[in-house]
Every structure is written in C-alpha cells, then in structure tokens.
Amino acid sequence: MLFNSYIFIFGFLPIVLLGYYLIPNKRLQLGFLLIASLGFYSYWSAKLVFFLIFTVILDFYIARAIHRSKTQGSKNFYLLFSLFANLSILFFFKYYNLLASSVNSVLTMTHGDSSTLPILNVILPIGISFYTFQSMSYVIDVYRGTSDVHADLLAFAGYVTLFPHQISGPLVRHNQIVPQLENPKTYFFQTDNFWRGICFFICGLSKKVLIADSLALVVTPIVNNIAVASNTEAWLAILGYTTQLYFDFSGYSDMAVGLGLMMNIQFPQNFNSPYKSASITEFWQRWHMTLSSWLRDYLYISLGGNRSGRLSTYRNLLLTMIIGGLWHGGNWTFAAWGLFHGLLLALERFGKDSKLYEKHGAFLKNRTLQIGLTFFLVNLGWVFFRAPTFTAAGLWFQKIFICNSNISWDLRFVAEKYRARFFAALIIGLVMAFYAKNTWQFKFKTNFIVAGGFALLFVLCLMLMSADSPFLYFQF
C-alpha cells in the first residue's frame, strides 16, 4: 500500500484516523495503531510481517535482560546475541545472493566452476533495513547506559512498526517516539497539528507525483538504454535522477511527517535543502539526516571516530560510508557509491587538518563555487547509486565525459508526450532545490487562501497520480 495511492488516501488513512481518535481509551488507541501498522505492512506480505514482529519481541526482551544483568560479560553476551540475530536476518535477505554471486564469479574465473553457492529466489522484506536499525539502536543504547529500559512492550512495538515511517523512514530513535506514545496528550485531537500534518502530506505528495514521477518518465528509459544513449541524454539522465531522488525521498519523508502530525506524533527532520551544501560534509548533515546521525552514533563512533589520530579518522570515515552504502542494497555499486563519498569526506577532513582552506585562494572560500562543485560531485556519485551494474555505470560516465558524434537532442527512448512534463519538472525541481525554502521552514497559516491553494494542489496530484509508482527507497 503506497502513500500515493487511492486506497491509502481514501480508505486506509480515514479508517485509521477515525479509529485512533474515536476509541476512548489510550491503551486501546495504541493497540489499534499497532494493529493498523501491522495491517499496513501485511498489505505486501502477511508472511514477512513475522520477521518484523520477531525483531520487536527479541530486542525488547534482550534490552530488559541487559538492564537486569549484573556482570559485563552477560551484558556483552546479550548485545552480541541481538546483533547476531538481527544482522543474520538482514544479511540473508539482503546480501546472501550478492555474496553467492561474487564467490561464484571468482570461482568461475579461477577454476571454471560457478556452481558452489546457489542463488536463492528470496523476497526482500520491505523496510527491513529501517526497522532493523531502529530496533537495534534501542538495545545498543540500553547497553551503553545512555537510555533507560522501556517497561511497555506495546509502546515499543508501536515505535518500531509505526506505519508512517516503517518502510522508508525517517530513521527515528526510540527515545524520540516511545515517550510520545506513552503520553496521554498524544491521543487527543489537536487542530493545529492536524492542519500542519495535512500540509506536510500534500507537500510530500506533490514532490512525489508532480516532480519525481515526471522526471522518472524520462530518466528510467534513458538509463535502461544507456549503452546507446547520446551524450545529451546521459546528462539529462544524471540531472534528472539527482533531482528525482531528492524529491522522491524528501517527498516520502514529508508525507511521513505529515501522517505523524495528524496523530500528534512528531518525527525529526530528514532533509534540509541538501543541494545547497558547500561541501560533502555539509551534504551529509543535510541529506537523510536521520541515517547520517545513526551511522555517526552507532558505527563511526564505535569504530573510534576521530579519537585515534588522522589516519584512523580517515579509515573510519571510509568504512562508515562503505557500510552505509551497502545498507542501501545488495549490490557492489552501492559500496562504490559509499566509497566515493567516504573518499570525499576523508579528503575534506585532510584539507581541514592540513589547513589547506586557510592557505589557498578565493575558490576554496567562495560559497557559490563550493556549492557548484559539491553538486557536481554528488551528481557523479548518484551514477553508482542508480546504475544496475559497474558496466552500466562505466558507460554512463563515458557518455558524460567523452563526447562523440552522437550528440543528438532527440530523446529516442522517451514518448513525446512526456518530454514537456520532464523539462518543466526538471527546471522547477532544480529551482526549488537551490532557492526555495524546505518544508520545515513554512508556517502553514490557516486561512482560506492557503487552504484553497493546498486543495488545488491535492486535486492536481490526484489527477496525475500513477497506479503503480513506488518510492525509490522502498527497495532499501
């Protein structure tokens, strides 16, 4: 069930909101929300919901066991058990086939035998990366002593399974959500929150339907035919995908925030105009902010952070970004994307450590030029992120950097009726990305003019809404 679908907007959501506010008892409201969230997840697969339930129960009781343990050894055992169980499930579904195909490829090249490890036809549980990380963070926090143990399984289950964020984030922390679910005030209707929630939801829906989906109509066929695409088409594809991904994912995040606000649940900001960044370091402070902070707090710091000298810091940056890249999917291209960003972060850190920025001229200090260079580098990185194989990525880079006789402006793989829509969405998207405020900066005043504008925007989205247009981050 997609947020940008008629069944969700006119069926699931009204039923959930009515039940949430009409049930008179807080405990029953929370139970209803949990059932609704599990039902939302079961829409894709009733069988795979049991892995979600298993993760919730496992980590809730392991955290309690850690809290009650008297010795460090027993605490270590419980933590390792949680990490092993969670990561084993995640590895099997997401990375087994990657490992098997890689091993088989190596054996084929060295021994001519590729039949050692079977390739399994497994269905990836949707949102597994998000709910696994959210659940594990609770166990790690209890182990570190930075959080108290939660006494209520129902509230913890509500936090992990909560349908607005369970599929593609924001990647929220338990101490942000569980106290809200335990607060009786959360379950009383609040007009201001509900109105802001509607505005956030429509903004996100507009980003998805009007911009991201319009760009996908051209980007997808070009990428699928990148081997014979022209130089112009390759550039349009990279600019189009850079813009598409941002509005698709930030659109989902806005919709999730809006759904939370409709139920008086506050989610953290996930995007802060990332393409206005003047460095890759700043980009990761603005892009997918909840994942960035998770990787920093639970991976980078655990590896040693910047506490053991410059070389160790650079190594930790590389490892964190490579693992963060692989978190996105079972393909080595994601690792390459993470490595690319890790190298850029390490180079920026080296420049800061060696005071290069202080020693050199205006270029390194001119914010406009810095933003342009950062945006260009981010575009290059998205090639690894979008290309299905290294071969496709190599061909894409070749089309970008090596001009040939095929400099045609004709979009041969794209239906003519989509072209005007694509260019309009690309121009509007880039202008918004660089010059407009992000959704969190708007006040969303309650008056007839604002309400009428949002109503028209909502109707336009409904008219253009595709029957099957999943969010890009659903695959992660």
N, C-alpha and C positions, 0 to 999 in steps of 0.2 A: 504494500500500500504506500503510494507516494504522497508527499505533502501536496504536490502539484497535480492532484487527480480529483475528479468529481466525487468519487466515492469517499475520499478523505474529507474534503471540504464540506460536502453536503450530507454526508452520512456519519462517518466515524466521529468527527470532531464535535458536531452538535450534540450527539448522544453522550459523549464523554463529559462535555461541559455541563449539560443538564444534570447528569447523574452526580457529578462532582459537587455541584452547588445545592442540589435538592435533597441529597442524603443528609439527615440532620446530625449525624454523629461523626466526629473527627476520625475515629478509628475505622469506621465503615467507609468513610470517604477515601482514606488512604488505601484500604483494601480494594475498593472499587478501582482506584487509579492503578494499582498493581495489576489487577486482572485485565484492565483495559490495555495496559502496556504490554503484557504477555500476549494478549489477543492481537495487538498491532504487530508484534514480532512474528506470531504464528501465521499471519497472513501469507508470508513467504514459505514457511515450512514449519508445520506443527512438530516435526521430529527434532529439528535443530534447536528448538526452544529449550530442550532439556539440558543442552550444554550451557546455556545462559543461567538456568536455574541451579545447575551443579556448581558453577563458578560462584554464584551468590552465597549458597549454603556453605561451600567449602571455606571461602575466605572469611565469612562472618565468624565461624566457629574456630578457625585457626587463629584469628586475631584474639579471640577470647582466651584461647589456650596460651598464647604468647603472654597476654596480660597476667594470667594466673601463674605462669612459670616462675619458679624460684631460682633457677640457675640459668646462666648464659648459654650453656650447652643445649638445654632444652629449647630455649628461645631460638637459637640458631637452627635446630632441627626443624621446628615448625615453620620457620621462614623458608628454609630450603625446600621443604615439602610443598608449600604453597607455590613457590616459584617454579618448581619442577612440574607440578601438576598443571598449572596454568600455561606455562610455556610449552609443555609437551603437546597439549591440545592445539595450541596456536601453531606450533611447528608442523604438526601432522597435516592440518588442513591447509596451511598457507605455504609451507616451504618443502614438504616432502617431495613433491613432484619436481621442484627446482633442483633439489639435491640429487634425486634419482636421475634426472636427465643429464645433469652435469657430470655425475660419475660415469654414466653410460657413454657419454661423449668422449670422456678421457680414455675409457677402456677401449672404445672403438678405434681411437687414434693410435693407441699403444699396442693393443692386442687383437684388434679386429673383431671384438666380441662386445655387443651392446645389450645383451640380454640379462645382465646381472641383477639389476633392480627393476621391478615392474613399475610402470606408470599407472597410477590409480585414477579412476574416474570419480573423484570426490567433489561434493558440493561445498563451497566455502560458506560457513555460517555468516550471514550478513552482519556487519558491525562487530565481528569478533575481536578485532584489534582494539576498538574503542572500549568495549565493556571489560575486556581482559585487563587493560592498563588501568582502568578506573577501579576495578576491584582489587588489583594487586597493590595499588598505591595506598589503600587503607591498611592492608597488612604491614606494609613497609613502614608506614607512619607509626603504627602501634609498636612495632619492633624497635624503631628508633626512639620511642618515647616522646615524639612530637605531637601525639594525639591520644586522647582518651579513647577507650574502647566503647563502642555503641552498645547500648543494652537492648535495643529494639530491632529484631530481625526484620520486621515489617518495614520499618523506615529505611533500613539499609537496602533491602530488596527494592524498595521504591526508588532509591537513589540510583542503583545500577541499571534498572530496567526502564526508567522513566522514558516514555516513548518520544518526547521531543528531541532528546539527544542520544538515544541508544544506538542509532545507526551510524551517524557521521558527526557526532559531537555537538557542541563544544565538549572537549575532554575535561569534564568537571571533576573536582575533588570532593570527597565525602564530607569534609568539614564545611564546604560551601552549601551543600544541598540537604544533608540529613537534618541539621538544626532547623531548616525551613520546614521540612516535612513533619517535624515534631512540634512545631509552633502552631497552636490552635488558630491564631490570626490568619494563617495561610488559607484556611478553608472558608473564609467569609468573602463574599463578593466585594471587590473594590473597583469602582468605576474608572478611576484614573489608570490603574494597572491594565484593566481590560481594554481601554481605548488605546493605550500605548502598545499593547500586545497586538491588536488588530493592525495598527500602523506598521509595526515591525514586520508582521506576517505579509502584508501586502507589498511592502518594500522588497522583501526577500523573494516573493513570488514574481514580482516584476523583474528583478535581476535575473532570475532563472528563465522565465518564459520569454521576455522581450529582448534580452541581450544574449544570455548564454546559449539558449536554444537556437536563436537566429544565427549566431556565429557557427554553431555546430553543423548547420546545414551545408556550409562550405568547407569548414576545416576537416570534417570526417572524410568526405570523398577525396580530398587532396592528399591527406596522409595515407589513405588506403592505396593511393596510386602514386606515391612519392617517387618511385623509380622512373616514371615517365613524366613527372610534373615539370613545369618550367621553373626558371629562377623566380619569376614574379609570383607564381603560385606557391612556391616554397616560403617566400617571405610573407605572403598573405596568411599562410597556414600557421607560421610561428607567431605572428602578431595576433592572429585570430584566436589561437589556442591560449596564449598568455592572457588575453582578455576574457575568453570563455571560462577558463578555470577559475579565475578570480571571482567573476560574477556568479558562477555556478555554486562555488563553495561558500562564498560570503553570503549568497542568497539563501542557501540552506541554513547557515548559522543565524541569519536574521529571522528566518521563519521559526527556527527552534527557540530563539529568544522570545519571539512573539507568542508562541504557544505556551511557554513557561509563564510569561507575564499574565496571560489570560487566566492562569490558575494561581497567580500571586507567587510564582517561583522565579527567583532572579538567577539568571545564568551570567557568567562572565563574558566580557567582550572577547571575540575571537579574531577580529580583523580591525586594523587601524590604518586604513589607506596605505597598504604596503608598497605600492608602486611609487609613492612619494619618498621612498627611502634613499638616503645618500650614501649608503654602504650596505654590504651584505649582512653585517652585524645588525644594523638597524632594520634591515628587511626581516630578519628572524625575530626581531622584537615587535614587529607589526603583522607578520603573516602567521596564521594558525597559531595564535599566541598561546592557547591552552596546551597544544602539543609541545611548543618550544619550551614553555616553563616546565612541563612534565619531563622532557628529555634533560633539561638542566638540573632539576632537583633530584631525579631518580637514576640518571645514567651518568651525566657529565661529572657531577659532584661525587658520585660513588666511585668513578674511575680515578678520582684525585683532583679533578678540576684544575685550578691553576696554582695548587699548593706546593708543587714539587719541581718548580723550575720551568723555563721556557719550552724546552724540548718535550717535556711531559705534557705541558699545556697543549702544544700543537698536536701531539699524538691523541690526546683525549678529545680534542675538537674533531679530528678526523674519524675516530672510532664512533663518537656520538652521532655524527652526521651519516656515516655509512649505515649504522644500525637504524637510525631514523629513516633513511632511505628505504631499507629493506622492510621496515614496518609498513610501508605503503603497499607492498605487494611482493609476490614470489617470482621476481624477475631480476636478473642481474643489472638490467638497465636502471632500476630504482637504486641499486647500490652505487652505480656510476653517478647518478644524479646526486646522491648523498656525498660521495667522494668529491665531486666537483664543488659543492657548497662547502664541504669541510676544508678543502684546499684554499678556497677564497677566504674563509674565516681565519684560517691559520696565517695566510699572507697578510690579512689586515691586522691581525694581532702582532705579527712580526714587525709590520710598519709602525705600529704604536709603540712596541717595545724598543725599537731602534730609533724612535723619534724622527722617522722619515717625513712625517707630515709637517713637522716643525722646520725641517731643513730645506724643503723644496718649495717651489713657487705657487703661483695663484691657482694652478689647475687642481692641485690636491685640496685646496681650501675653498674653491668655488662650488657652492652647493648645487647650482643648476647643472654644472658639468658632472658633478658626482652623481646626481640623480639620473642623468642620461646614461652614464657608464654603468651604474648599478642595474638599471632597467635592461640594458643591452645584455649584461651577463646573466641576469635572471631569465631572459628570453632564451639564451643558449642552453641553460640548464633544463628548461622545460622540454627541449628536444629529447633528452634522455628519458624524461618523465612520460612523454606521450608516445614515443616510438615503441612499437612492439618488440623490436629486436635491435641489436647493435648494427646489423646490416642496414636496416631502415634508417637508424639514426645517422649512420655514416653517409648514406645517400642524401639525407635531408641537409646535413652540414655541407656536403658537396654542392648541392643546389643553392645554398645560401651564399657560399664564399667563392665559388668558381663559376663565373659567367660563361655561358656557351651560346650557341646560335639559337637556342630555344628560349628566347626572351619574349614569349608571347603573353599578351594581356588577356587572351581568351581563356576563361575558366572552363576547360573542356569537360571536366568531370562533374560540373555543377549545373543543375537545372536553371534555366534563365530566370524563372520566376522567383528564385531565392536570392539573386545577386544584389538587387537593390536593398533588400532587407538586411543582407550581410553587411554591406558597406555602411548603412545607416547605423546598425548596431555597433560596428567597429568604431566609428567616429564618436558616437555618443558614449560608448564604453570607455574609450581612452580619455575623452574629455572629463568624464566623471571620475575616473581613476586618478587623474593628476590634479584636477581643480575642484571637484565637488567635495562637500563635507561627507563624512561617513555617517551611517545611520544613527550612531550613538550620539552624534552632535546635534541632532534635531530635537526640538521641544515638543512637536506634535500637538499644537494647540487645538483645543476643542471649539471649533466654530463651523458654521455651515459651509464656508468656502473650502476649508481644509477637508471636511467630511465629503463634500461633493467631489473634490479632486481625487481623493482616495477611492471613492465609489466608481468613478470613471476608469481609473487605473485598474481596479479589480475586474470590471466588466471587460476591459480590453484584454487582460490576461486570460480570462475565461474563454474569450473568442479565439485566442491563439494557442491555447494550451493543448499540447500534444497528448495523444492517448498513451504513449509509452516514451517517457523522457526521464529516465532515472538520473539522479545526481551522480556526478563523476566520482565522488568519494565513497559511493556505495560499494565500489569494488575493493575498498581497503578495510 
